[in-house]
Amino acid sequence: MGLTNEQVKRYSRHLIMPEVGVEGQEKLINSSVLCIGAGGLGSPLALYLVAAGVGHLGVLDFDVVDFSNLQRQIIHSEKTVGELKVESAKKRILELNSDIKVTTYNEMLTSENAMEIIKDYDIIVDGTDNFATRYLVNDSCVLLGKPNVYGSIFRFEGQVSVFDAKKGPCYRCLYPEPPPPGLVPSCAEGGVLGILPGIIGTLQAAEAVKLIIEQGNPLIGRLLFLDVLEMQPREMKLRKDPNCPICGENATIKELIDYEEFCGIGRGELGQEETTQREESEEDVLEINIDQFKEIRDNENNVVLLDVREYHEYDICNIEGSVLIPLGEIADRLDELNEEDEIVVHCHHGGRSMNATRFLKDKGFKNVKNLEGGIDAWAEKFDPDMPRY
């Protein structure tokens, strides 16, 4: 079909590179990429892919833009806070390159819709933040024969790889089993340097472009680590696992499974704090809501409010009269608590404090409850002047 005069001008810096040239740019224009997630990783991914000229970009996300996103999710703006992320992203994409076809999916990726959505794209780029969706993306890509450009971030560290089961290992070859629920904190719990997803997402975009123009050495069979505090990249060689249940010689997974059950999480929204899948009756016994807590606090003077967040979180905001013992220190500081006291445990949203509540119960504390929703729920309903993070 050839490039238009406008396209020649727009992509001129690509065209003068022999590794890209007219042929490579035409491959980009005729390619389709699905970006799963329009958050920290999805922001630079989407922007650089459409700037490079990828002709059809799919963007999947089910969340809305929150003010706290703006520290790292640069595709959104103050003007789009409260809007659907996919719509906010689409506006910015078309401002950057109006020639691009953008398809949005305002929905959660599930075992029911994944294959139908993914099958229409050449390359899948995983910008998600939870294990259940990563396994879902991986398995869908293996079953459909699609390359999966993977990235993950936490605090100051990031990882990038390309999983293509036709040429190398898949995500399950690297991580056969998910970690126990609650062992690996989410970015909402542990934080992330806002610049890090920009770096990792841009690396993912570079890998996707390399795959499209068929140049260079993609990260197939290699996992790149980057710690931006040290700014010293490391690389680990990955091997295909012959016993992998999805891409191995005798694969046992022939269709998508229940990934929330596989990862041992509840039925809540992915990306939020997750608790182990327990009987609802047990959760009811161990948890109270903020209205119940306020009633107890207003009528009883001897209730102990135990804050299990980190010291730097306590400095951001705290509930007056609370006792701070970070989750990682509880085992060594049990002597500071009385087994007979009425104790209400809280953290940011309720995940870490539930783990602490179960631990204290196992250690003989008889009257201990987890505060559902944590300090964030308290601030939202009862203390609007409290900073929320």
C-alpha positions as CSV (number, residue, x, y, z in Angstrom):
1,M,0.0,0.0,0.0
2,G,2.9,2.3,0.7
3,L,3.3,5.2,3.2
4,T,1.5,8.5,2.8
5,N,3.5,11.7,2.7
6,E,2.3,12.5,6.2
7,Q,3.4,9.1,7.5
8,V,6.9,9.5,5.8
9,K,7.2,12.8,7.7
10,R,5.9,11.4,11.0
11,Y,8.1,8.3,11.0
12,S,11.1,9.8,9.2
13,R,13.5,9.0,12.1
14,H,12.5,5.4,11.7
15,L,12.7,5.3,8.0
16,I,16.4,6.4,7.9
17,M,17.4,3.5,10.1
18,P,18.2,0.4,8.0
19,E,16.9,-1.9,10.7
20,V,13.4,-0.3,10.3
21,G,13.1,1.4,7.0
22,V,10.0,1.5,5.0
23,E,9.4,-2.2,5.3
24,G,9.7,-2.2,9.1
25,Q,7.4,0.8,9.4
26,E,4.8,-0.8,7.2
27,K,5.0,-3.9,9.5
28,L,4.3,-1.5,12.5
29,I,1.4,0.2,10.8
30,N,-0.1,-3.2,9.9
31,S,0.4,-4.7,13.4
32,S,-2.0,-5.1,16.3
33,V,-1.0,-5.1,20.0
34,L,-3.2,-5.7,23.0
35,C,-2.1,-3.7,26.1
36,I,-3.6,-5.4,29.2
37,G,-3.8,-2.7,31.9
38,A,-3.9,1.1,31.4
39,G,-1.9,1.9,34.6
40,G,1.7,2.4,35.5
41,L,3.1,0.0,32.9
42,G,0.3,0.5,30.4
43,S,0.8,4.3,30.2
44,P,4.3,4.3,28.6
45,L,3.5,1.1,26.7
46,A,0.5,2.7,25.0
47,L,2.1,6.0,24.3
48,Y,5.3,4.7,22.8
49,L,3.6,2.0,20.8
50,V,1.2,4.5,19.1
51,A,4.0,7.0,18.7
52,A,6.0,4.2,16.9
53,G,3.1,3.7,14.5
54,V,1.5,0.4,15.7
55,G,-1.7,0.5,13.7
56,H,-4.2,-1.1,16.0
57,L,-3.9,-0.9,19.8
58,G,-6.3,-2.6,22.2
59,V,-6.5,-1.3,25.7
60,L,-8.1,-3.3,28.5
61,D,-8.8,-2.1,32.0
62,F,-11.8,-2.0,34.3
63,D,-10.7,0.7,36.7
64,V,-11.3,4.5,36.9
65,V,-8.6,7.2,37.2
66,D,-7.8,8.0,40.8
67,F,-5.8,11.0,41.9
68,S,-3.1,8.7,43.4
69,N,-2.5,7.2,40.0
70,L,-1.0,10.4,38.6
71,Q,2.3,9.8,40.3
72,R,3.1,7.2,37.7
73,Q,0.3,6.7,35.3
74,I,1.3,9.4,32.9
75,I,-1.3,8.7,30.2
76,H,-3.9,10.2,32.5
77,S,-4.3,13.7,33.9
78,E,-6.0,15.7,36.6
79,K,-8.8,16.4,34.1
80,T,-9.6,12.7,33.7
81,V,-9.7,11.8,37.4
82,G,-12.9,9.8,37.9
83,E,-13.1,8.8,34.2
84,L,-12.7,5.2,33.0
85,K,-9.1,4.5,32.4
86,V,-9.7,3.1,29.0
87,E,-11.5,6.3,27.9
88,S,-8.9,8.5,29.4
89,A,-6.1,6.5,27.7
90,K,-7.9,6.6,24.4
91,K,-8.2,10.4,24.4
92,R,-4.5,10.8,25.0
93,I,-3.6,8.2,22.4
94,L,-5.6,9.9,19.7
95,E,-4.1,13.2,20.6
96,L,-0.7,11.8,20.0
97,N,-1.5,9.8,16.8
98,S,-5.0,10.1,15.3
99,D,-4.2,7.5,12.6
100,I,-4.2,4.7,15.2
101,K,-7.2,2.4,15.6
102,V,-7.9,2.1,19.3
103,T,-10.2,-0.6,20.7
104,T,-11.1,-0.4,24.4
105,Y,-12.3,-3.1,26.8
106,N,-13.8,-1.7,30.0
107,E,-13.8,-5.1,31.7
108,M,-11.8,-7.4,33.8
109,L,-9.9,-10.1,31.8
110,T,-11.4,-13.5,32.8
111,S,-11.3,-17.1,31.8
112,E,-14.6,-16.5,30.0
113,N,-13.5,-13.6,27.8
114,A,-9.7,-13.8,27.5
115,M,-9.4,-16.1,24.5
116,E,-12.0,-14.2,22.5
117,I,-10.2,-10.9,23.1
118,I,-6.6,-12.0,22.7
119,K,-7.1,-14.0,19.5
120,D,-7.5,-10.8,17.4
121,Y,-4.0,-9.4,18.3
122,D,-0.5,-10.2,17.1
123,I,1.2,-9.4,20.3
124,I,0.0,-9.3,23.9
125,V,1.7,-6.9,26.4
126,D,1.0,-7.7,30.1
127,G,0.8,-4.5,32.2
128,T,-1.1,-6.1,35.1
129,D,-0.3,-6.1,38.8
130,N,-1.6,-9.4,40.1
131,F,-0.6,-13.1,39.8
132,A,-4.0,-14.4,38.8
133,T,-4.2,-12.3,35.7
134,R,-0.5,-13.0,34.8
135,Y,-1.2,-16.7,34.7
136,L,-4.4,-16.1,32.8
137,V,-2.6,-14.0,30.2
138,N,0.2,-16.6,29.9
139,D,-2.1,-19.5,29.5
140,S,-4.2,-17.7,26.9
141,C,-1.1,-16.7,24.9
142,V,0.3,-20.3,25.0
143,L,-3.0,-21.8,23.9
144,L,-3.4,-19.2,21.1
145,G,0.3,-19.2,20.1
146,K,0.8,-15.5,20.9
147,P,4.0,-13.8,22.2
148,N,3.5,-12.3,25.7
149,V,5.7,-9.3,26.6
150,Y,5.9,-9.4,30.4
151,G,6.7,-6.7,32.9
152,S,6.4,-6.3,36.7
153,I,7.3,-3.6,39.2
154,F,7.7,-3.2,42.9
155,R,9.2,-0.4,44.9
156,F,12.6,0.2,43.1
157,E,12.8,-3.0,41.1
158,G,11.4,-4.2,37.8
159,Q,11.4,-7.3,35.5
160,V,11.0,-7.7,31.8
161,S,10.9,-10.8,29.6
162,V,9.2,-12.1,26.4
163,F,7.3,-15.4,26.8
164,D,6.8,-17.2,23.5
165,A,6.1,-20.9,24.0
166,K,6.8,-21.6,20.3
167,K,10.4,-20.3,20.7
168,G,11.2,-20.6,24.5
169,P,9.8,-20.8,28.0
170,C,6.5,-19.4,29.2
171,Y,5.6,-17.6,32.5
172,R,4.8,-21.0,34.1
173,C,8.3,-22.3,33.3
174,L,9.6,-19.4,35.4
175,Y,7.0,-19.5,38.1
176,P,5.3,-22.9,38.2
177,E,3.2,-21.9,41.3
178,P,2.0,-18.6,42.6
179,P,3.3,-17.3,45.9
180,P,1.1,-17.7,48.9
181,P,-1.6,-15.0,49.1
182,G,-0.3,-12.0,51.1
183,L,3.4,-12.9,50.8
184,V,4.1,-10.5,48.0
185,P,2.7,-7.0,48.8
186,S,1.0,-5.1,46.0
187,C,2.2,-1.7,44.9
188,A,-0.6,-0.2,46.9
189,E,0.9,-1.8,50.1
190,G,4.6,-1.6,49.3
191,G,4.7,1.4,47.1
192,V,6.6,2.0,43.8
193,L,8.9,4.7,42.6
194,G,6.8,6.6,40.0
195,I,9.5,6.6,37.4
196,L,10.1,2.8,37.5
197,P,7.0,1.8,35.5
198,G,8.0,4.4,32.9
199,I,11.3,2.6,32.5
200,I,9.9,-1.0,32.6
201,G,6.9,-0.1,30.4
202,T,9.2,1.5,27.8
203,L,11.4,-1.6,27.8
204,Q,8.3,-3.7,27.1
205,A,7.3,-1.4,24.3
206,A,10.8,-1.8,22.8
207,E,10.5,-5.5,23.0
208,A,7.1,-5.4,21.2
209,V,8.5,-3.2,18.4
210,K,11.5,-5.6,18.0
211,L,9.1,-8.5,17.6
212,I,7.0,-6.7,15.0
213,I,9.9,-5.5,12.8
214,E,11.8,-8.8,13.5
215,Q,15.0,-7.2,14.4
216,G,17.5,-7.6,17.3
217,N,17.5,-10.1,20.1
218,P,14.2,-10.3,22.0
219,L,14.2,-11.2,25.6
220,I,12.9,-14.8,24.8
221,G,14.5,-17.1,27.3
222,R,15.9,-14.2,29.3
223,L,14.6,-12.3,32.3
224,L,16.0,-8.8,32.8
225,F,16.1,-7.3,36.3
226,L,16.6,-3.7,37.0
227,D,17.1,-2.1,40.4
228,V,17.0,1.7,39.8
229,L,18.6,2.4,43.2
230,E,21.7,0.7,42.1
231,M,21.0,1.2,38.3
232,Q,22.7,-2.1,37.7
233,P,20.7,-4.4,35.3
234,R,21.0,-8.1,35.7
235,E,19.9,-10.9,33.4
236,M,18.9,-14.5,34.2
237,K,18.7,-17.2,31.5
238,L,15.4,-19.0,31.4
239,R,14.9,-22.6,30.1
240,K,11.8,-24.2,28.8
241,D,10.5,-26.6,31.4
242,P,9.7,-30.0,29.7
243,N,7.3,-30.7,32.5
244,C,5.4,-27.4,32.3
245,P,1.7,-28.1,32.5
246,I,0.8,-25.6,29.7
247,C,3.7,-25.6,27.3
248,G,5.6,-28.8,28.2
249,E,5.9,-32.0,26.2
250,N,3.0,-33.6,28.1
251,A,0.9,-30.5,28.8
252,T,-2.1,-31.2,31.1
253,I,-3.7,-27.7,30.8
254,K,-5.8,-27.7,27.6
255,E,-8.1,-24.9,28.5
256,L,-8.3,-21.9,30.8
257,I,-8.9,-22.6,34.5
258,D,-10.1,-20.7,37.5
259,Y,-7.1,-18.4,38.2
260,E,-8.4,-16.9,41.4
261,E,-8.8,-20.3,42.9
262,F,-5.3,-21.3,41.5
263,C,-3.8,-18.3,43.2
264,G,-5.8,-18.9,46.4
265,I,-7.5,-15.5,46.5
266,G,-11.0,-14.4,47.2
267,R,-13.6,-13.1,44.7
268,G,-12.8,-9.5,45.2
269,E,-11.5,-7.2,42.5
270,L,-8.0,-8.2,41.3
271,G,-5.4,-5.6,42.1
272,Q,-6.9,-4.8,45.5
273,E,-5.6,-6.4,48.6
274,E,-6.3,-10.1,48.5
275,T,-7.0,-12.5,51.4
276,T,-6.8,-16.2,51.4
277,Q,-9.9,-18.0,50.4
278,R,-11.6,-19.0,53.7
279,E,-15.1,-19.8,54.7
280,E,-17.2,-16.7,55.0
281,S,-18.2,-17.6,58.5
282,E,-14.6,-17.4,59.6
283,E,-14.2,-14.0,58.0
284,D,-17.3,-12.8,59.8
285,V,-15.9,-13.9,63.1
286,L,-12.5,-12.2,62.6
287,E,-13.7,-9.0,61.1
288,I,-15.6,-5.9,62.1
289,N,-16.6,-2.9,59.9
290,I,-15.8,0.7,60.6
291,D,-19.3,1.4,61.9
292,Q,-19.0,-1.3,64.5
293,F,-15.5,-0.2,65.4
294,K,-16.7,3.4,65.9
295,E,-19.4,2.3,68.2
296,I,-16.9,0.2,70.2
297,R,-14.4,3.1,70.3
298,D,-17.1,5.6,71.4
299,N,-18.4,3.4,74.2
300,E,-15.3,1.6,75.4
301,N,-12.2,3.2,76.6
302,N,-10.1,0.0,76.9
303,V,-10.1,-1.2,73.3
304,V,-6.6,-1.4,71.9
305,L,-6.2,-0.2,68.3
306,L,-3.2,-2.0,66.8
307,D,-1.8,-0.5,63.6
308,V,0.4,-3.0,61.7
309,R,1.5,-0.7,58.9
310,E,5.1,0.5,58.4
311,Y,6.6,3.5,60.2
312,H,6.6,5.7,57.2
313,E,2.9,4.9,56.6
314,Y,2.1,5.9,60.2
315,D,3.9,9.2,59.6
316,I,1.5,9.9,56.7
317,C,-1.6,9.4,58.8
318,N,-2.8,7.6,61.9
319,I,-5.8,7.1,64.1
320,E,-5.3,8.9,67.4
321,G,-4.4,6.5,70.2
322,S,-3.4,3.6,68.0
323,V,-0.4,1.4,68.9
324,L,2.1,0.9,66.0
325,I,3.7,-2.5,65.6
326,P,4.5,-3.3,62.0
327,L,3.4,-6.7,60.8
328,G,7.0,-7.9,60.4
329,E,7.7,-7.1,64.1
330,I,4.7,-8.6,65.8
331,A,6.2,-12.0,66.4
332,D,9.1,-10.4,68.3
333,R,6.9,-7.9,70.2
334,L,4.1,-10.0,71.5
335,D,5.0,-9.2,75.1
336,E,3.8,-5.6,74.4
337,L,0.2,-6.9,74.0
338,N,-2.1,-8.5,76.5
339,E,-3.9,-11.6,75.5
340,E,-7.0,-10.6,77.6
341,D,-7.4,-7.1,76.0
342,E,-9.9,-6.4,73.3
343,I,-7.8,-5.6,70.2
344,V,-8.8,-4.2,66.8
345,V,-6.1,-4.5,64.2
346,H,-5.9,-2.3,61.1
347,C,-3.6,-1.6,58.2
348,H,-4.1,0.5,55.0
349,H,-7.0,-1.5,53.5
350,G,-7.3,-4.7,55.6
351,G,-5.1,-7.3,54.1
352,R,-2.0,-7.2,56.3
353,S,-4.1,-6.7,59.4
354,M,-6.1,-9.8,58.6
355,N,-2.9,-11.8,58.5
356,A,-1.9,-10.2,61.9
357,T,-5.4,-11.0,63.3
358,R,-5.0,-14.7,62.4
359,F,-1.5,-14.8,63.8
360,L,-2.7,-13.3,67.2
361,K,-5.6,-15.8,67.3
362,D,-3.2,-18.7,66.8
363,K,-1.0,-17.3,69.6
364,G,-3.9,-17.4,72.1
365,F,-5.4,-13.8,71.8
366,K,-9.1,-14.4,72.5
367,N,-10.7,-11.0,71.6
368,V,-9.0,-9.7,68.4
369,K,-10.7,-8.4,65.3
370,N,-9.6,-7.1,61.9
371,L,-10.9,-3.7,60.8
372,E,-12.5,-4.1,57.4
373,G,-11.2,-1.6,54.9
374,G,-8.5,-0.3,57.3
375,I,-7.5,3.2,57.9
376,D,-8.6,4.2,54.4
377,A,-12.2,3.3,55.1
378,W,-12.0,5.1,58.4
379,A,-10.7,8.3,56.7
380,E,-13.3,8.1,53.9
381,K,-16.3,7.9,56.3
382,F,-15.3,9.5,59.6
383,D,-12.2,11.7,59.1
384,P,-12.3,13.6,55.7
385,D,-9.4,15.8,56.8
386,M,-7.1,12.7,57.1
387,P,-4.6,12.4,54.3
388,R,-5.4,9.3,52.1
389,Y,-2.7,7.5,50.1
